Every structure is written in C-alpha cells, then in structure tokens.
Amino acid sequence: MKKNKKWTVLALICLLMLMLMVLPVKAETTGSIAIQLHSDAAEVEMTLYKVAAYADEEYTMTEEFQGCGITTKQLSEAKNVSQITETLEKYVAAQKLKGIQKTKKANEILLYEGLSPGLYFAVQTAGQDKALAESTLILLPSTESGEKNYHPEVTVKCVSQVGAVILNKTDPDGNVLEGACFRLKQKNGDSWKELNVSLTTNKNGQLQVSGLPFGKYQFVETKAPDGFVKSDKPAAFEISKAGEVTENGGKYETLSGTVEEVQVVNQPEKETPPGSGNPGSHDSGSSTKMSVKTGDNTPIALFVFLLAAGACAGLAVAVKIKKGKK
C-alpha cells in the first residue's frame, strides 16, 4: 500500500513538471526606465512620452503622435535620430501634450515605472536656466545587450548653464588702467556671498571670469591703480545667458553666446597745487619778492619805523623847498 502511494506522488510530480513545460510562460508586460543626468544638473524637469507601441519588432504610433510627421518606418530604421528628436520636441511643445514629469534633485536618478512596451521620448520641459539636457528616444524593452531588458538605465547628456563676464577698467578719458584689484561676490538670498577669487586687471585694463552659474553678481574694488582713487561703488551684473570668452592679442572678447561686460572708471587722485599750503602767498616769478603773513618772522616794527622815517624825511625836504621859494 505504501509502495503504491509513493508511485502515485511521483506520477503527480512528473505530470506537474510536464504541464509547466507545455504551458507558455507569461511574458513580462510592464517595465521601467531610469534616466541619469549630469550630477550637477539639479532642478531639471524631464517629461516622458510614449510615441509608439512596440510588439513583435513592429511599431504602432499612439493616438497622440499620429500627426507628428514621423512614420513608423523612420522609427524602425533608426536613421536621422537627431532630426526625429527635433521634430518631436517641436510637436510636444506645440500640442502641449501631457507626459510623465520628473524633476531631478541633486544626485538623483529619474525613475519612470509601470510602463508598457513601446518607444518612449524623453525631453526637458523645465530647468533650462540651470542646465540643458539632450532629448532622447528609449525603447522598452531594450535589446542593446542582446536580451530583452524591461528596466533599462539611460544616461542623458546634460550641460550646466554657465556664463562669463569681462570687466574693463579705465580713467575718465577712456585710458585703460592696469593693476586694479577686485573681489567677486554672488547674490545668495538677501545677502552676498564672497567667492574665493582674487582678480587684477591686465595691461589692457581687463579681467574676465568664466563658468559662472546663472545669477546676480558684483565686483568690489579692493585696490585702485597707482595715482587713482578706489571706487567704493560695487559693479553689479547678472548672468542670465550662456557665453564663453576668448583671448585675442591679449584682449578678452566674446567667443560664443552672450558675455556680460562691466565698465568701471577710476578718478585720478587730486594733486596739491604748488604753494597751496600758503593760501596768502602768490608767485610772480621774481625771486626777490617777499610776502608778509601771520606767524612770519619778518621784523614788522623795523619796517614801520623805516616807513615813518622816510615819510618825515620827505616832509622835511618839502618844507625846505617851500622856504627857498619865498
């Protein structure tokens, strides 16, 4: 009896294994897409759209994208990808389509879950003032490894938005000034944060700072060129567009984009005129001139005595001439 029971159990196990081999394995129907952006690209929003369904290596355009101007043949051939992504960028913006939005925080991967198989389009929809991310097409499941991957991770190129500034230092007549020293500060909320840079104008009266994130800044002069008065007024500027600087013959110029330019003028120091320390004096060009002033050591009493004696002598001569006429 026990032997028969043993064979019965073995038969049931074999039957179960046979059924598992015969029955088709149910394919995975949903997956996810992970997008990795540049580590510095915080506050960048990426939106994911499903452009086409994908089954048996064939594409079927979704209802939202049937009028986008891209055919399933173009998608399957995977030619002119840059042209396709550009067309899709303009289409989603014009149609104001709604996709799955994710905003990247610092060192965070954007994860889109619960996705059915198909061709997806990822495009940046916000945060362009922080960084610019490339648009990309993503196939789910991915077959890059030779096997179907329902959870692909995609790295999207993302460049932080930075700008540049050129400071020009001159006197009131437009002559360039070398040797002016500055510190750079960045607006941080309601205060100004000093950046760890020390800057000095070159022989062309210029200095430049590149790689500045978008924001508000100001140059603060710490030392004026010799013979000039230091400016106490900060030179403010704002970086709101990307730009690059190049050097041409020792002079800084705009290489690409938009570069901010700041002009700072130094006033010359006031020179003390000759003799300005003696307001009562003046110079007629004669070396024999003498001036009298308060606090001088000239013997005033003697001067007065001689003047009086001269007057008396003159009066005596006049009286004598008058008597002679009589």
C-alpha positions in Angstrom: 0.0 0.0 0.0 2.8 2.4 0.9 4.6 1.5 -2.3 1.6 2.4 -4.5 1.2 5.7 -2.6 4.9 6.5 -3.4 4.4 5.9 -7.1 1.3 8.0 -7.1 3.2 11.0 -5.7 6.0 10.6 -8.2 3.5 10.4 -11.0 1.8 13.6 -9.9 5.2 15.4 -9.7 6.1 14.3 -13.2 2.7 15.4 -14.5 3.1 18.8 -12.9 6.5 19.3 -14.5 5.2 18.3 -17.9 2.4 20.8 -17.6 4.9 23.6 -16.7 7.0 22.7 -19.8 4.0 22.7 -22.1 2.2 25.8 -20.9 3.6 29.1 -22.3 5.5 31.3 -19.9 3.6 34.6 -19.5 5.8 37.5 -20.7 6.5 40.5 -18.6 4.1 43.2 -19.7 5.4 46.3 -17.8 8.7 47.8 -17.1 10.5 50.9 -16.1 13.0 53.5 -17.4 15.7 55.1 -15.3 17.3 58.3 -16.6 20.6 59.5 -15.2 21.5 63.2 -15.8 24.7 65.0 -15.1 25.3 65.1 -11.3 25.3 69.0 -11.2 22.0 69.3 -13.1 19.6 69.9 -10.2 16.1 71.2 -10.8 15.9 69.9 -14.3 12.5 68.5 -15.3 12.3 65.7 -17.9 9.0 64.5 -19.3 8.5 61.1 -20.8 6.0 60.5 -23.7 5.0 57.2 -25.3 5.4 57.7 -29.1 4.6 54.2 -30.3 3.5 50.8 -29.0 6.0 48.1 -29.7 5.2 44.4 -30.3 6.8 41.7 -32.5 9.5 44.2 -33.6 6.9 46.4 -35.1 5.8 50.0 -34.1 2.3 51.3 -33.9 2.0 55.1 -33.4 0.0 56.1 -30.4 -3.1 58.3 -31.0 -1.4 61.4 -29.6 1.6 61.1 -32.0 -0.2 60.1 -35.2 0.1 63.6 -36.6 3.6 64.3 -35.5 5.1 63.8 -39.0 7.2 60.8 -38.1 6.4 57.5 -39.7 6.8 54.0 -38.2 9.3 53.2 -40.9 11.5 56.1 -39.8 11.3 54.8 -36.3 12.2 51.2 -37.2 15.1 52.2 -39.4 16.5 54.4 -36.6 18.1 56.8 -39.1 18.4 60.6 -38.6 17.7 60.3 -34.9 18.7 63.9 -34.3 16.1 65.1 -36.9 13.4 62.8 -35.3 14.0 64.1 -31.8 14.0 67.7 -33.1 10.6 67.1 -34.8 9.2 65.5 -31.7 10.4 68.4 -29.5 8.5 70.9 -31.6 5.5 68.7 -31.7 5.0 68.1 -28.0 5.6 71.9 -27.4 3.0 72.9 -30.0 0.4 70.3 -29.0 1.0 70.9 -25.2 0.9 67.2 -24.7 1.0 65.8 -21.1 3.5 63.2 -20.2 5.1 61.7 -17.1 7.1 64.5 -15.4 10.0 64.0 -13.1 12.3 66.7 -11.6 15.8 65.9 -10.8 17.2 66.8 -7.4 20.9 66.6 -6.5 22.5 63.2 -7.3 19.1 61.7 -8.1 18.0 59.3 -10.8 14.7 59.9 -12.6 12.7 56.7 -12.4 9.6 56.1 -14.6 7.7 53.0 -13.6 4.7 50.9 -14.7 5.4 51.4 -18.4 4.1 49.1 -21.2 6.4 48.1 -24.1 6.9 50.8 -26.6 9.1 53.6 -27.9 9.4 56.5 -25.5 10.6 60.0 -25.9 12.3 61.9 -23.1 12.6 65.7 -23.4 13.5 68.5 -21.0 10.4 70.7 -20.1 11.8 72.9 -17.3 15.0 74.0 -15.6 16.7 75.3 -18.8 18.1 78.1 -16.7 20.1 75.5 -14.7 21.2 73.1 -17.4 20.4 71.9 -20.9 19.6 68.2 -21.4 19.5 66.3 -24.7 16.3 64.8 -25.9 16.4 61.0 -26.4 14.4 58.0 -27.7 14.2 55.0 -25.5 12.9 51.5 -26.5 11.2 49.4 -23.9 12.2 46.6 -23.6 15.8 47.5 -24.5 17.7 45.0 -26.6 21.1 46.5 -26.6 22.6 43.7 -24.5 21.1 41.1 -26.9 18.4 40.2 -24.4 15.2 42.0 -23.6 15.6 44.4 -20.7 12.4 45.8 -19.2 14.3 48.0 -16.8 16.9 49.9 -18.8 19.0 52.7 -17.4 19.8 55.6 -19.8 22.4 58.3 -19.4 21.3 61.6 -20.9 23.9 64.2 -21.7 23.2 67.3 -19.7 25.3 70.5 -19.6 25.1 73.0 -16.8 24.3 76.5 -17.9 27.1 78.9 -17.2 28.1 82.3 -18.4 31.0 84.8 -18.4 31.8 88.4 -17.7 34.5 90.9 -18.8 35.4 93.9 -16.7 37.0 96.9 -18.4 38.9 99.4 -16.2 39.6 103.0 -17.5 40.1 106.5 -16.3 37.5 109.3 -17.2 39.2 109.8 -20.6 38.9 106.1 -21.6 42.6 105.2 -21.0 42.9 101.6 -19.8 44.2 101.0 -16.2 46.3 98.1 -15.2 46.7 96.8 -11.6 43.2 97.4 -10.2 42.2 94.6 -7.8 38.7 93.2 -7.3 36.8 90.6 -5.3 33.7 88.8 -6.7 30.5 88.3 -4.8 27.4 86.3 -5.7 23.8 87.1 -4.6 22.7 84.4 -2.1 19.1 85.2 -1.0 19.2 88.5 0.8 23.0 88.6 1.3 26.1 88.5 -0.8 28.5 85.5 -0.7 32.1 86.3 -1.5 33.7 83.9 -4.0 37.2 82.6 -3.4 38.7 84.5 -6.3 41.2 87.5 -6.4 41.2 89.4 -9.7 43.6 92.0 -11.1 43.2 94.0 -14.4 45.9 93.3 -17.0 47.8 95.7 -19.2 44.7 96.2 -21.3 42.7 97.1 -18.2 40.7 93.9 -18.4 39.8 90.9 -16.3 37.4 88.0 -17.1 35.6 85.3 -15.1 34.1 82.3 -16.9 32.0 79.3 -15.8 29.6 81.4 -13.7 26.2 79.8 -12.9 23.2 81.9 -13.7 22.6 84.5 -11.0 23.4 88.0 -9.8 27.0 89.1 -9.0 29.0 92.2 -8.2 32.7 93.2 -8.4 34.1 95.0 -5.3 37.3 97.0 -5.9 39.9 96.4 -3.2 42.8 98.4 -4.6 43.0 101.1 -7.2 45.9 101.6 -9.7 48.6 104.0 -8.5 47.5 107.6 -8.8 43.8 106.8 -8.8 41.0 106.8 -6.2 39.4 103.4 -5.4 35.8 103.1 -6.4 33.5 102.4 -3.4 30.5 101.5 -5.5 30.1 97.8 -6.4 29.8 97.0 -10.1 26.7 94.8 -10.3 25.8 92.4 -13.2 23.7 89.4 -13.9 24.4 86.1 -15.7 21.2 85.0 -17.5 22.6 83.6 -20.7 25.4 81.1 -21.6 28.6 82.6 -23.0 32.3 81.9 -23.5 35.3 84.2 -23.5 38.4 84.0 -25.7 41.7 86.0 -25.7 42.7 87.7 -28.9 46.1 89.5 -28.9 45.9 89.9 -25.1 42.4 91.3 -25.2 39.3 89.4 -23.9 36.5 89.1 -26.4 33.2 87.1 -26.7 33.8 83.7 -28.2 30.2 82.4 -28.2 26.8 83.1 -26.7 26.3 86.3 -24.6 29.1 87.6 -22.4 28.3 90.4 -19.9 30.6 93.4 -19.9 31.2 95.8 -16.9 32.8 99.2 -17.1 34.5 100.6 -14.0 36.0 104.2 -14.1 38.6 105.4 -11.6 39.0 109.1 -10.9 42.6 110.4 -10.6 43.9 111.5 -7.2 43.8 115.3 -6.7 47.3 116.8 -6.9 48.1 119.6 -4.4 49.0 122.8 -6.4 52.4 124.4 -5.7 52.1 126.8 -2.7 48.6 125.5 -1.8 49.8 125.2 1.7 50.3 129.0 1.9 46.9 130.5 0.8 48.1 134.1 1.3 51.1 133.7 -1.0 51.5 134.1 -4.7 54.4 133.8 -7.1 55.0 136.5 -9.8 58.1 134.8 -11.0 60.5 137.2 -9.1 62.9 135.6 -6.6 63.2 138.9 -4.7 59.5 139.1 -3.8 58.6 138.9 -0.1 55.3 138.3 1.4 54.1 139.0 4.8 51.8 136.8 6.6 50.6 135.8 10.1 53.2 134.0 12.0 56.1 135.2 9.8 59.4 136.2 11.4 59.8 139.5 9.5 60.7 142.5 11.8 57.4 144.4 11.4 58.4 147.1 13.9 61.6 147.9 11.9 59.6 148.1 8.7 57.1 150.5 10.3 60.0 152.7 11.7 61.7 152.9 8.3 58.4 153.8 6.6 57.8 156.6 9.2 61.4 157.9 8.9 61.1 158.0 5.2 57.8 160.0 5.5 59.4 162.5 7.9 62.4 163.0 5.6 60.1 163.6 2.6 58.1 166.1 4.6 61.3 168.0 5.7 62.5 168.2 2.1 59.2 169.6 1.0 59.3 172.3 3.7 62.8 173.3 2.8 61.9 173.7 -0.9 58.9 175.9 0.1 61.1 178.2 2.2 63.6 178.5 -0.6 60.9 179.8 -3.0 60.0 182.5 -0.6 
